[in-house]
């Protein structure tokens, strides 16, 4: 189960929404999530 979780976390970390969330936080603005 932990191996699967690590795999899924890796995929989520590379998503567009993850990058947008981090960028928005650093720029102190609302994130514009697209579901990707």
PDB file of N, CA, C and O in Angstrom, chain B, residues numbered from 101:
ATOM      1  N   UNK B 101       0.819  -1.192   0.000  1.00  0.00           N
ATOM      2  CA  UNK B 101       0.000   0.000   0.000  1.00  0.00           C
ATOM      3  C   UNK B 101       0.867   1.262   0.000  1.00  0.00           C
ATOM      4  O   UNK B 101       0.541   2.241  -0.672  1.00  0.00           O
ATOM      5  N   UNK B 102       1.969   1.238   0.752  1.00  0.00           N
ATOM      6  CA  UNK B 102       2.827   2.419   0.806  1.00  0.00           C
ATOM      7  C   UNK B 102       3.551   2.652  -0.515  1.00  0.00           C
ATOM      8  O   UNK B 102       3.799   3.797  -0.895  1.00  0.00           O
ATOM      9  N   UNK B 103       3.890   1.579  -1.211  1.00  0.00           N
ATOM     10  CA  UNK B 103       4.535   1.735  -2.517  1.00  0.00           C
ATOM     11  C   UNK B 103       3.582   2.400  -3.503  1.00  0.00           C
ATOM     12  O   UNK B 103       3.985   3.268  -4.278  1.00  0.00           O
ATOM     13  N   UNK B 104       2.318   1.990  -3.472  1.00  0.00           N
ATOM     14  CA  UNK B 104       1.310   2.582  -4.346  1.00  0.00           C
ATOM     15  C   UNK B 104       1.122   4.062  -4.017  1.00  0.00           C
ATOM     16  O   UNK B 104       1.041   4.896  -4.919  1.00  0.00           O
ATOM     17  N   UNK B 105       1.052   4.385  -2.733  1.00  0.00           N
ATOM     18  CA  UNK B 105       0.897   5.776  -2.302  1.00  0.00           C
ATOM     19  C   UNK B 105       2.066   6.626  -2.787  1.00  0.00           C
ATOM     20  O   UNK B 105       1.865   7.745  -3.260  1.00  0.00           O
ATOM     21  N   UNK B 106       3.277   6.107  -2.675  1.00  0.00           N
ATOM     22  CA  UNK B 106       4.462   6.837  -3.138  1.00  0.00           C
ATOM     23  C   UNK B 106       4.384   7.069  -4.642  1.00  0.00           C
ATOM     24  O   UNK B 106       4.752   8.139  -5.125  1.00  0.00           O
ATOM     25  N   UNK B 107       3.910   6.076  -5.380  1.00  0.00           N
ATOM     26  CA  UNK B 107       3.766   6.205  -6.835  1.00  0.00           C
ATOM     27  C   UNK B 107       2.752   7.298  -7.186  1.00  0.00           C
ATOM     28  O   UNK B 107       3.022   8.148  -8.035  1.00  0.00           O
ATOM     29  N   UNK B 108       1.603   7.276  -6.541  1.00  0.00           N
ATOM     30  CA  UNK B 108       0.544   8.255  -6.812  1.00  0.00           C
ATOM     31  C   UNK B 108       0.990   9.658  -6.409  1.00  0.00           C
ATOM     32  O   UNK B 108       0.693  10.620  -7.116  1.00  0.00           O
ATOM     33  N   UNK B 109       1.688   9.791  -5.297  1.00  0.00           N
ATOM     34  CA  UNK B 109       2.193  11.099  -4.869  1.00  0.00           C
ATOM     35  C   UNK B 109       3.163  11.660  -5.904  1.00  0.00           C
ATOM     36  O   UNK B 109       3.166  12.864  -6.163  1.00  0.00           O
ATOM     37  N   UNK B 110       3.978  10.801  -6.493  1.00  0.00           N
ATOM     38  CA  UNK B 110       4.907  11.239  -7.533  1.00  0.00           C
ATOM     39  C   UNK B 110       4.177  11.786  -8.747  1.00  0.00           C
ATOM     40  O   UNK B 110       4.584  12.795  -9.323  1.00  0.00           O
ATOM     41  N   UNK B 111       3.104  11.122  -9.133  1.00  0.00           N
ATOM     42  CA  UNK B 111       2.299  11.594 -10.267  1.00  0.00           C
ATOM     43  C   UNK B 111       1.652  12.936  -9.926  1.00  0.00           C
ATOM     44  O   UNK B 111       1.686  13.865 -10.733  1.00  0.00           O
ATOM     45  N   UNK B 112       1.069  13.038  -8.746  1.00  0.00           N
ATOM     46  CA  UNK B 112       0.401  14.280  -8.337  1.00  0.00           C
ATOM     47  C   UNK B 112       1.386  15.442  -8.258  1.00  0.00           C
ATOM     48  O   UNK B 112       1.038  16.577  -8.584  1.00  0.00           O
ATOM     49  N   UNK B 113       2.595  15.167  -7.832  1.00  0.00           N
ATOM     50  CA  UNK B 113       3.596  16.230  -7.688  1.00  0.00           C
ATOM     51  C   UNK B 113       4.002  16.820  -9.030  1.00  0.00           C
ATOM     52  O   UNK B 113       4.489  17.949  -9.091  1.00  0.00           O
ATOM     53  N   UNK B 114       3.806  16.066 -10.101  1.00  0.00           N
ATOM     54  CA  UNK B 114       4.170  16.558 -11.433  1.00  0.00           C
ATOM     55  C   UNK B 114       2.986  17.168 -12.184  1.00  0.00           C
ATOM     56  O   UNK B 114       3.117  17.530 -13.353  1.00  0.00           O
ATOM     57  N   UNK B 115       1.845  17.283 -11.529  1.00  0.00           N
ATOM     58  CA  UNK B 115       0.652  17.780 -12.215  1.00  0.00           C
ATOM     59  C   UNK B 115       0.699  19.294 -12.417  1.00  0.00           C
ATOM     60  O   UNK B 115       1.400  20.016 -11.708  1.00  0.00           O
ATOM     61  N   UNK B 116      -0.060  19.745 -13.394  1.00  0.00           N
ATOM     62  CA  UNK B 116      -0.169  21.178 -13.674  1.00  0.00           C
ATOM     63  C   UNK B 116      -0.760  21.913 -12.467  1.00  0.00           C
ATOM     64  O   UNK B 116      -0.290  22.990 -12.100  1.00  0.00           O
ATOM     65  N   UNK B 117      -1.788  21.329 -11.859  1.00  0.00           N
ATOM     66  CA  UNK B 117      -2.427  21.982 -10.712  1.00  0.00           C
ATOM     67  C   UNK B 117      -1.462  22.125  -9.539  1.00  0.00           C
ATOM     68  O   UNK B 117      -1.523  23.116  -8.811  1.00  0.00           O
ATOM     69  N   UNK B 118      -0.587  21.166  -9.347  1.00  0.00           N
ATOM     70  CA  UNK B 118       0.400  21.280  -8.266  1.00  0.00           C
ATOM     71  C   UNK B 118       1.326  22.460  -8.522  1.00  0.00           C
ATOM     72  O   UNK B 118       1.583  23.259  -7.621  1.00  0.00           O
ATOM     73  N   UNK B 119       1.823  22.570  -9.734  1.00  0.00           N
ATOM     74  CA  UNK B 119       2.709  23.696 -10.069  1.00  0.00           C
ATOM     75  C   UNK B 119       1.979  25.024  -9.929  1.00  0.00           C
ATOM     76  O   UNK B 119       2.547  26.002  -9.442  1.00  0.00           O
ATOM     77  N   UNK B 120       0.719  25.060 -10.357  1.00  0.00           N
ATOM     78  CA  UNK B 120      -0.081  26.286 -10.239  1.00  0.00           C
ATOM     79  C   UNK B 120      -0.291  26.649  -8.774  1.00  0.00           C
ATOM     80  O   UNK B 120      -0.193  27.822  -8.411  1.00  0.00           O
ATOM     81  N   UNK B 121      -0.577  25.673  -7.935  1.00  0.00           N
ATOM     82  CA  UNK B 121      -0.776  25.934  -6.516  1.00  0.00           C
ATOM     83  C   UNK B 121       0.468  26.501  -5.853  1.00  0.00           C
ATOM     84  O   UNK B 121       0.381  27.440  -5.062  1.00  0.00           O
ATOM     85  N   UNK B 122       1.615  25.939  -6.172  1.00  0.00           N
ATOM     86  CA  UNK B 122       2.871  26.435  -5.607  1.00  0.00           C
ATOM     87  C   UNK B 122       3.165  27.840  -6.116  1.00  0.00           C
ATOM     88  O   UNK B 122       3.543  28.718  -5.339  1.00  0.00           O
ATOM     89  N   UNK B 123       2.993  28.055  -7.413  1.00  0.00           N
ATOM     90  CA  UNK B 123       3.240  29.385  -7.983  1.00  0.00           C
ATOM     91  C   UNK B 123       2.316  30.428  -7.368  1.00  0.00           C
ATOM     92  O   UNK B 123       2.756  31.520  -7.011  1.00  0.00           O
ATOM     93  N   UNK B 124       1.042  30.091  -7.247  1.00  0.00           N
ATOM     94  CA  UNK B 124       0.074  31.030  -6.675  1.00  0.00           C
ATOM     95  C   UNK B 124       0.434  31.364  -5.230  1.00  0.00           C
ATOM     96  O   UNK B 124       0.340  32.521  -4.819  1.00  0.00           O
ATOM     97  N   UNK B 125       0.840  30.374  -4.471  1.00  0.00           N
ATOM     98  CA  UNK B 125       1.230  30.616  -3.083  1.00  0.00           C
ATOM     99  C   UNK B 125       2.422  31.563  -3.016  1.00  0.00           C
ATOM    100  O   UNK B 125       2.418  32.517  -2.238  1.00  0.00           O
ATOM    101  N   UNK B 126       3.431  31.304  -3.822  1.00  0.00           N
ATOM    102  CA  UNK B 126       4.633  32.137  -3.801  1.00  0.00           C
ATOM    103  C   UNK B 126       4.359  33.555  -4.289  1.00  0.00           C
ATOM    104  O   UNK B 126       4.992  34.509  -3.836  1.00  0.00           O
ATOM    105  N   UNK B 127       3.403  33.691  -5.224  1.00  0.00           N
ATOM    106  CA  UNK B 127       3.057  35.006  -5.771  1.00  0.00           C
ATOM    107  C   UNK B 127       1.936  35.677  -4.981  1.00  0.00           C
ATOM    108  O   UNK B 127       1.511  36.781  -5.322  1.00  0.00           O
ATOM    109  N   UNK B 128       1.456  35.014  -3.926  1.00  0.00           N
ATOM    110  CA  UNK B 128       0.392  35.539  -3.059  1.00  0.00           C
ATOM    111  C   UNK B 128      -0.855  35.921  -3.854  1.00  0.00           C
ATOM    112  O   UNK B 128      -1.378  37.029  -3.739  1.00  0.00           O
ATOM    113  N   UNK B 129      -1.309  34.972  -4.660  1.00  0.00           N
ATOM    114  CA  UNK B 129      -2.521  35.166  -5.454  1.00  0.00           C
ATOM    115  C   UNK B 129      -3.371  33.904  -5.365  1.00  0.00           C
ATOM    116  O   UNK B 129      -2.906  32.863  -4.902  1.00  0.00           O
ATOM    117  N   UNK B 130      -4.618  34.006  -5.811  1.00  0.00           N
ATOM    118  CA  UNK B 130      -5.488  32.835  -5.845  1.00  0.00           C
ATOM    119  C   UNK B 130      -5.056  31.922  -6.980  1.00  0.00           C
ATOM    120  O   UNK B 130      -4.721  32.388  -8.069  1.00  0.00           O
ATOM    121  N   UNK B 131      -5.066  30.629  -6.721  1.00  0.00           N
ATOM    122  CA  UNK B 131      -4.707  29.647  -7.744  1.00  0.00           C
ATOM    123  C   UNK B 131      -5.865  29.464  -8.718  1.00  0.00           C
ATOM    124  O   UNK B 131      -7.032  29.557  -8.340  1.00  0.00           O
ATOM    125  N   UNK B 132      -5.531  29.209  -9.949  1.00  0.00           N
ATOM    126  CA  UNK B 132      -6.519  28.928 -10.991  1.00  0.00           C
ATOM    127  C   UNK B 132      -6.363  27.463 -11.399  1.00  0.00           C
ATOM    128  O   UNK B 132      -5.665  27.154 -12.365  1.00  0.00           O
ATOM    129  N   UNK B 133      -7.017  26.561 -10.659  1.00  0.00           N
ATOM    130  CA  UNK B 133      -6.891  25.130 -10.911  1.00  0.00           C
ATOM    131  C   UNK B 133      -7.726  24.715 -12.116  1.00  0.00           C
ATOM    132  O   UNK B 133      -8.829  25.221 -12.322  1.00  0.00           O
ATOM    133  N   UNK B 134      -7.195  23.796 -12.906  1.00  0.00           N
ATOM    134  CA  UNK B 134      -7.881  23.332 -14.109  1.00  0.00           C
ATOM    135  C   UNK B 134      -8.263  21.858 -14.045  1.00  0.00           C
ATOM    136  O   UNK B 134      -8.933  21.355 -14.946  1.00  0.00           O
ATOM    137  N   UNK B 135      -7.846  21.162 -12.995  1.00  0.00           N
ATOM    138  CA  UNK B 135      -8.156  19.737 -12.891  1.00  0.00           C
ATOM    139  C   UNK B 135      -7.177  18.864 -13.643  1.00  0.00           C
ATOM    140  O   UNK B 135      -7.469  17.702 -13.924  1.00  0.00           O
ATOM    141  N   UNK B 136      -6.013  19.411 -13.975  1.00  0.00           N
ATOM    142  CA  UNK B 136      -4.999  18.623 -14.681  1.00  0.00           C
ATOM    143  C   UNK B 136      -3.781  18.477 -13.815  1.00  0.00           C
ATOM    144  O   UNK B 136      -2.805  17.846 -14.222  1.00  0.00           O
TER     145      UNK B 136
END
